[in-house]
Amino acid sequence: MIVGIPKEIKAQENRVGQLPSAAYQLIQRGHEVLVERGAGIGSGYGDEEYVQAGAKLVSEHSEIFERADMIVKVKEPLPEEYGLLRPGQILFTYLHLAASKPLTEGLLKARVTGIAYETVEVNRRLPLLEPMSEIAGRMSIVMGGYFLAKHCGGKGVLLGGVPGVLPGKVIVIGGGTAGVNAARMATGLGADVTILEVDVERMRFLDITMQTAHTLYSSPAHVMDSLPTVDLLIGAVLVPGAKAPKLISREMLKIMKPGSVLVDIAIDQGGCVETSRPTTHEHPTFVEEDVIHYCVANMPAAYARTATQALTNVTSRYVEIIADNGVPGAFQRDPNLLGGLNVIDGHVTLRAVADAHGLPFTDYGKGSGIPPLRL
């Protein structure tokens, strides 16, 4: 199979789909790897490292899409890339389709096979999403603490406080991977941390393992009680494959103190706050209701080398399985991979995406009648 690794064109997206070492392993398995010139530079991997691994460099972005059977990316295709995709081509990347109907329609029109990292599920875990959630969770405290500074428009509160001064208050909504990592960073700084969660067993686990953080059942009443005194609010809600629920309304934000900071980690799934909208690393914040919003949709790209290494650690095995077996064979080789299938040959095959956009749902795993893939 010909595997293509294009350069990411999303604003300030410095990650790359696979490391040179992963390209080497694919080539050793008999596959051809095409890498766009400069694709790895933002992560600290020069073209010469891919050449040494045996990959072939391609100068034109469009040529990668023209020649490759499988495109391995980090972020979803942008509108200018929709027309580069072709029927039967495999697209393996983060997609977050429930948050974007235009992207979903673009992939359906192109009739590609879209396999999303974020919906591959193994034993109720999302192994291809977890490393980026870990980075985003930890980043949320770093960024939130920075924008709390007075010169950034914040309240001027130091999260860890100092002797004789109480620490800042951090509320984390969601006790999953991102939320736990946010809480770990915040408690490490000495902040007063509360995690809001709806899963009682998860709260018991957090209570045992994170004794320096508080847990609180996540209800509108408890959120409202917490907002007037919070300094940094972290939205870390995840419904796998689906659009994030809006748990914080504009009216609720109005009871927060001016200069408070909100970091909405769920923004790549539409955000869990009514006032959230995607931002970039170039212009990461905006203010609504006197609250600073940080809503960067590709947070881990700020630490591109770490993020690329962490991502390749978990995706390279699946890239090899798909390249070795083709899509139907890959699903037989590892049935967990089927959960990543979001679209195929013009059909939506993830119910959460179909429900989000009012589109027909096709259950590929139960004999859908979809024609064989063109590889």
VEXDREN-2710 file (C-alpha; in Angstrom, 1 decimal):
% VEXDREN-2710
k/r/px/py/pz
1/MET/0.0/0.0/0.0
2/ILE/1.1/3.6/-0.6
3/VAL/0.9/5.6/2.6
4/GLY/0.9/9.4/2.4
5/ILE/2.0/11.7/5.1
6/PRO/1.0/15.3/4.1
7/LYS/2.1/18.5/5.9
8/GLU/-0.6/19.8/8.1
9/ILE/-2.1/23.1/6.9
10/LYS/-4.3/24.0/9.9
11/ALA/-3.1/27.3/11.5
12/GLN/-0.2/26.6/13.8
13/GLU/-0.5/22.9/13.5
14/ASN/3.1/21.6/13.8
15/ARG/2.5/18.0/14.5
16/VAL/3.0/15.3/11.8
17/GLY/1.1/12.1/11.2
18/GLN/4.0/9.6/11.7
19/LEU/7.6/9.7/12.9
20/PRO/10.5/8.7/10.6
21/SER/10.8/5.5/12.7
22/ALA/7.2/4.6/12.0
23/ALA/7.8/5.2/8.3
24/TYR/10.8/2.9/8.4
25/GLN/8.7/0.1/9.9
26/LEU/6.1/0.5/7.2
27/ILE/8.7/0.3/4.5
28/GLN/10.2/-2.8/6.1
29/ARG/6.8/-4.4/5.8
30/GLY/6.8/-3.8/2.1
31/HIS/4.8/-0.6/1.8
32/GLU/5.7/2.7/0.1
33/VAL/5.7/5.9/2.2
34/LEU/5.3/9.3/0.7
35/VAL/6.1/12.4/2.9
36/GLU/5.5/16.0/1.9
37/ARG/8.6/18.1/2.2
38/GLY/8.7/19.9/5.4
39/ALA/5.9/17.8/7.0
40/GLY/8.0/17.0/10.1
41/ILE/10.0/20.2/10.6
42/GLY/7.5/21.7/13.1
43/SER/8.0/18.6/15.3
44/GLY/11.7/18.7/14.9
45/TYR/12.0/16.0/12.3
46/GLY/13.8/17.1/9.1
47/ASP/13.2/15.7/5.6
48/GLU/16.6/13.9/5.7
49/GLU/15.4/11.7/8.6
50/TYR/12.4/10.5/6.5
51/VAL/14.8/9.9/3.5
52/GLN/17.1/7.9/5.8
53/ALA/14.1/5.8/6.8
54/GLY/13.4/5.0/3.2
55/ALA/10.5/7.4/2.5
56/LYS/10.1/9.3/-0.7
57/LEU/9.7/13.1/-0.5
58/VAL/7.0/14.8/-2.4
59/SER/7.0/18.6/-3.0
60/GLU/3.4/19.2/-3.8
61/HIS/0.6/18.9/-1.2
62/SER/-1.8/17.6/-3.8
63/GLU/0.5/14.9/-5.1
64/ILE/0.3/13.1/-1.7
65/PHE/-3.4/12.8/-2.1
66/GLU/-3.2/11.8/-5.8
67/ARG/-0.8/9.0/-5.2
68/ALA/-1.5/7.6/-1.7
69/ASP/-3.9/4.8/-1.0
70/MET/-4.0/5.9/2.7
71/ILE/-3.6/9.4/4.1
72/VAL/-2.3/9.5/7.6
73/LYS/-2.8/12.9/9.2
74/VAL/-3.2/14.6/12.6
75/LYS/-6.1/16.9/12.1
76/GLU/-9.2/16.8/9.9
77/PRO/-8.9/17.9/6.2
78/LEU/-9.6/21.6/5.7
79/PRO/-12.1/22.7/3.0
80/GLU/-9.3/23.3/0.5
81/GLU/-8.4/19.6/0.9
82/TYR/-11.8/18.1/0.3
83/GLY/-11.4/18.1/-3.4
84/LEU/-8.1/16.3/-3.1
85/LEU/-9.7/13.3/-1.6
86/ARG/-10.9/10.5/-3.9
87/PRO/-13.3/7.5/-3.7
88/GLY/-12.0/4.5/-1.8
89/GLN/-9.1/6.4/-0.4
90/ILE/-8.4/5.7/3.3
91/LEU/-8.2/8.7/5.6
92/PHE/-6.8/8.0/9.1
93/THR/-6.7/11.0/11.4
94/TYR/-8.7/12.9/14.0
95/LEU/-12.0/13.8/12.4
96/HIS/-14.4/15.1/15.1
97/LEU/-17.2/14.9/12.5
98/ALA/-20.1/15.5/15.0
99/ALA/-18.8/19.1/15.4
100/SER/-18.8/19.9/11.6
101/LYS/-21.5/19.1/9.1
102/PRO/-19.5/20.7/6.2
103/LEU/-16.6/18.4/6.9
104/THR/-18.9/15.4/7.1
105/GLU/-20.6/16.3/3.9
106/GLY/-17.2/16.9/2.2
107/LEU/-16.0/13.4/3.2
108/LEU/-19.3/11.8/2.1
109/LYS/-19.1/13.6/-1.3
110/ALA/-15.5/12.4/-1.8
111/ARG/-16.6/8.8/-0.9
112/VAL/-13.6/8.3/1.2
113/THR/-13.1/5.8/4.0
114/GLY/-12.8/8.0/7.1
115/ILE/-11.4/6.3/10.2
116/ALA/-11.1/8.6/13.2
117/TYR/-8.6/8.2/15.9
118/GLU/-11.0/9.5/18.5
119/THR/-13.6/6.8/18.2
120/VAL/-11.4/3.7/18.2
121/GLU/-12.5/2.1/21.5
122/VAL/-10.7/-0.7/23.4
123/ASN/-12.2/-2.0/26.7
124/ARG/-14.2/1.3/27.1
125/ARG/-11.0/3.3/26.6
126/LEU/-10.1/5.6/23.6
127/PRO/-6.4/4.7/23.2
128/LEU/-5.8/6.9/20.2
129/LEU/-7.3/10.0/21.9
130/GLU/-5.9/9.5/25.3
131/PRO/-2.4/10.9/24.7
132/MET/-3.7/14.1/23.2
133/SER/-6.2/14.4/26.1
134/GLU/-3.4/14.0/28.5
135/ILE/-1.5/16.8/26.9
136/ALA/-4.5/19.1/26.5
137/GLY/-5.5/18.5/30.1
138/ARG/-2.0/19.4/31.4
139/MET/-1.8/22.4/29.0
140/SER/-5.1/23.7/30.2
141/ILE/-3.6/24.6/33.6
142/VAL/-0.5/26.1/32.1
143/MET/-2.5/28.3/29.7
144/GLY/-5.2/29.0/32.2
145/GLY/-2.7/30.1/34.9
146/TYR/-0.9/32.3/32.4
147/PHE/-4.1/34.1/31.3
148/LEU/-5.1/34.7/34.9
149/ALA/-2.2/37.1/35.0
150/LYS/-3.3/40.8/35.2
151/HIS/-1.3/41.8/32.1
152/CYS/-3.3/39.2/30.2
153/GLY/-6.6/40.7/31.4
154/GLY/-7.0/38.1/34.2
155/LYS/-7.9/38.5/37.8
156/GLY/-4.2/38.5/38.9
157/VAL/-4.5/35.3/40.9
158/LEU/-1.6/32.9/41.2
159/LEU/-3.0/29.4/41.2
160/GLY/-0.7/28.1/43.9
161/GLY/-1.0/31.1/46.2
162/VAL/1.9/31.8/48.6
163/PRO/2.2/31.4/52.4
164/GLY/-0.5/33.5/54.0
165/VAL/-2.5/33.8/50.8
166/LEU/-5.2/31.3/49.7
167/PRO/-4.5/29.4/46.4
168/GLY/-6.6/29.9/43.3
169/LYS/-9.8/27.8/42.8
170/VAL/-9.9/25.5/39.9
171/ILE/-13.1/23.7/38.7
172/VAL/-12.7/20.8/36.3
173/ILE/-15.9/19.6/34.7
174/GLY/-15.4/16.0/33.6
175/GLY/-13.3/13.3/35.3
176/GLY/-12.0/11.6/32.2
177/THR/-8.4/11.6/30.9
178/ALA/-8.3/15.3/30.1
179/GLY/-10.0/16.3/33.4
180/VAL/-7.7/14.1/35.5
181/ASN/-4.6/15.4/33.9
182/ALA/-5.8/19.0/34.4
183/ALA/-6.5/18.2/38.0
184/ARG/-3.1/16.6/38.5
185/MET/-1.3/19.7/37.2
186/ALA/-3.5/22.1/39.2
187/THR/-3.0/20.2/42.5
188/GLY/0.7/20.0/41.7
189/LEU/0.8/23.8/41.6
190/GLY/-1.0/23.9/44.9
191/ALA/-4.4/25.1/43.7
192/ASP/-7.7/24.3/45.3
193/VAL/-9.2/21.8/42.9
194/THR/-12.7/20.4/42.5
195/ILE/-13.6/17.8/39.8
196/LEU/-17.3/17.6/38.8
197/GLU/-18.3/14.2/37.5
198/VAL/-21.6/12.3/37.0
199/ASP/-20.2/8.7/37.3
200/VAL/-20.2/7.8/41.0
201/GLU/-17.7/4.9/40.5
202/ARG/-15.4/7.3/38.7
203/MET/-15.7/9.8/41.6
204/ARG/-14.8/7.0/44.1
205/PHE/-11.7/6.2/42.0
206/LEU/-10.7/9.9/41.9
207/ASP/-11.3/10.3/45.6
208/ILE/-8.9/7.4/46.3
209/THR/-6.2/8.3/43.8
210/MET/-6.3/12.1/44.0
211/GLN/-6.5/12.9/47.6
212/THR/-5.6/16.5/47.2
213/ALA/-8.5/17.2/44.9
214/HIS/-12.2/17.3/45.8
215/THR/-15.0/15.6/43.9
216/LEU/-18.5/16.9/43.4
217/TYR/-21.5/15.4/41.6
218/SER/-22.0/17.4/38.4
219/SER/-25.4/19.0/38.4
220/PRO/-26.6/22.4/37.3
221/ALA/-27.1/23.4/40.9
222/HIS/-23.6/22.4/42.0
223/VAL/-22.1/24.2/38.9
224/MET/-24.0/27.3/39.8
225/ASP/-22.8/27.2/43.4
226/SER/-19.2/26.8/42.3
227/LEU/-19.0/29.5/39.6
228/PRO/-19.0/32.7/41.7
229/THR/-15.7/31.8/43.4
230/VAL/-13.9/29.9/40.6
231/ASP/-10.7/31.5/39.1
232/LEU/-10.1/28.9/36.4
233/LEU/-12.8/26.8/34.9
234/ILE/-11.8/23.7/32.8
235/GLY/-14.4/22.1/30.4
236/ALA/-13.2/18.5/29.9
237/VAL/-16.5/16.9/28.9
238/LEU/-16.4/14.0/26.3
239/VAL/-19.1/12.0/24.8
240/PRO/-17.2/9.7/22.4
241/GLY/-17.8/10.6/18.8
242/ALA/-20.7/12.9/19.6
243/LYS/-21.0/16.7/19.9
244/ALA/-20.1/17.9/23.4
245/PRO/-23.2/18.9/25.6
246/LYS/-23.5/22.5/26.5
247/LEU/-23.2/22.4/30.2
248/ILE/-22.4/26.1/30.8
249/SER/-24.8/28.7/29.5
250/ARG/-24.1/32.4/28.9
251/GLU/-26.3/33.2/31.9
252/MET/-24.2/30.9/34.1
253/LEU/-21.0/32.7/33.0
254/LYS/-22.5/36.0/34.2
255/ILE/-22.1/34.9/37.8
256/MET/-18.3/34.4/37.4
257/LYS/-16.1/37.2/38.5
258/PRO/-14.5/39.4/35.8
259/GLY/-11.1/38.2/34.8
260/SER/-11.8/34.6/35.4
261/VAL/-10.5/32.2/32.8
262/LEU/-12.3/29.4/31.0
263/VAL/-10.4/26.7/29.0
264/ASP/-12.8/24.6/26.9
265/ILE/-10.9/21.5/26.0
266/ALA/-14.0/20.1/24.4
267/ILE/-14.0/22.7/21.7
268/ASP/-12.9/20.2/19.0
269/GLN/-16.2/18.5/19.6
270/GLY/-18.2/21.8/19.6
271/GLY/-17.4/22.9/23.1
272/CYS/-19.2/22.4/26.4
273/VAL/-19.9/26.1/27.0
274/GLU/-22.5/28.1/25.1
275/THR/-20.2/31.0/24.4
276/SER/-17.2/29.0/23.2
277/ARG/-16.0/29.2/19.6
278/PRO/-12.8/27.7/18.1
279/THR/-9.6/29.8/18.3
280/THR/-6.0/29.3/17.2
281/HIS/-2.6/29.5/18.8
282/GLU/-2.1/32.8/17.0
283/HIS/-5.2/34.3/18.6
284/PRO/-6.0/31.9/21.5
285/THR/-8.4/33.9/23.6
286/PHE/-11.5/36.1/23.5
287/VAL/-13.7/37.7/26.2
288/GLU/-17.4/37.0/26.7
289/GLU/-19.3/38.2/29.8
290/ASP/-16.0/39.4/31.2
291/VAL/-14.6/35.9/31.2
292/ILE/-11.5/35.1/29.2
293/HIS/-12.1/32.1/26.9
294/TYR/-9.3/29.9/25.7
295/CYS/-10.7/27.6/23.0
296/VAL/-7.8/26.4/20.9
297/ALA/-9.1/23.5/18.9
298/ASN/-5.6/21.8/18.5
299/MET/-4.1/22.5/21.9
300/PRO/-1.4/19.8/21.7
301/ALA/0.1/21.3/18.6
302/ALA/1.8/23.9/20.9
303/TYR/4.1/21.0/22.1
304/ALA/4.4/19.4/18.7
305/ARG/7.4/17.2/19.3
306/THR/6.0/15.7/22.5
307/ALA/2.6/15.3/20.9
308/THR/3.8/13.7/17.7
309/GLN/5.8/11.2/19.6
310/ALA/2.9/10.4/21.9
311/LEU/0.5/10.1/18.9
312/THR/2.7/7.9/16.8
313/ASN/3.2/5.6/19.8
314/VAL/-0.4/4.7/19.7
315/THR/-1.4/5.0/16.0
316/SER/1.5/3.3/14.2
317/ARG/0.3/-0.2/15.1
318/TYR/-3.1/0.6/13.5
319/VAL/-1.5/2.2/10.5
320/GLU/0.5/-1.1/10.0
321/ILE/-2.7/-3.2/10.4
322/ILE/-4.6/-1.2/7.8
323/ALA/-1.7/-1.1/5.4
324/ASP/-1.1/-4.8/5.7
325/ASN/-4.7/-6.0/5.4
326/GLY/-6.7/-3.3/3.7
327/VAL/-9.8/-1.9/5.5
328/PRO/-12.1/-5.0/5.6
329/GLY/-9.1/-7.2/6.5
330/ALA/-8.0/-4.7/9.2
331/PHE/-11.4/-4.9/10.8
332/GLN/-11.2/-8.7/10.9
333/ARG/-7.6/-8.5/12.2
334/ASP/-8.6/-6.1/15.0
335/PRO/-12.4/-5.6/15.5
336/ASN/-11.7/-2.6/17.8
337/LEU/-10.7/-0.7/14.7
338/LEU/-14.2/-0.8/13.4
339/GLY/-15.3/1.7/16.0
340/GLY/-13.1/4.2/14.3
341/LEU/-15.0/4.0/11.0
342/ASN/-17.1/7.2/10.6
343/VAL/-17.8/7.3/6.9
344/ILE/-17.3/4.9/4.0
345/ASP/-18.3/5.2/0.3
346/GLY/-20.8/8.0/1.0
347/HIS/-22.4/6.4/4.1
348/VAL/-22.2/7.6/7.7
349/THR/-21.3/4.6/9.9
350/LEU/-21.1/6.2/13.3
351/ARG/-24.5/6.8/14.9
352/ALA/-23.4/9.8/16.9
353/VAL/-22.3/11.6/13.7
354/ALA/-25.5/10.8/11.9
355/ASP/-27.6/12.0/14.9
356/ALA/-25.6/15.2/15.2
357/HIS/-26.4/16.2/11.6
358/GLY/-29.7/14.5/10.8
359/LEU/-28.1/12.1/8.3
360/PRO/-28.9/8.5/7.5
361/PHE/-27.0/5.9/9.6
362/THR/-25.5/2.8/8.1
363/ASP/-24.4/0.0/10.4
364/TYR/-21.4/-1.3/8.5
365/GLY/-20.7/-3.9/11.2
366/LYS/-24.0/-5.7/10.5
367/GLY/-24.0/-6.3/6.8
368/SER/-24.8/-2.9/5.3
369/GLY/-24.6/-3.8/1.6
370/ILE/-21.9/-1.2/1.0
371/PRO/-19.9/-2.1/-2.1
372/PRO/-16.4/-3.5/-1.6
373/LEU/-13.7/-0.8/-1.1
374/ARG/-11.8/0.3/-4.2
375/LEU/-8.1/-0.1/-3.2
END
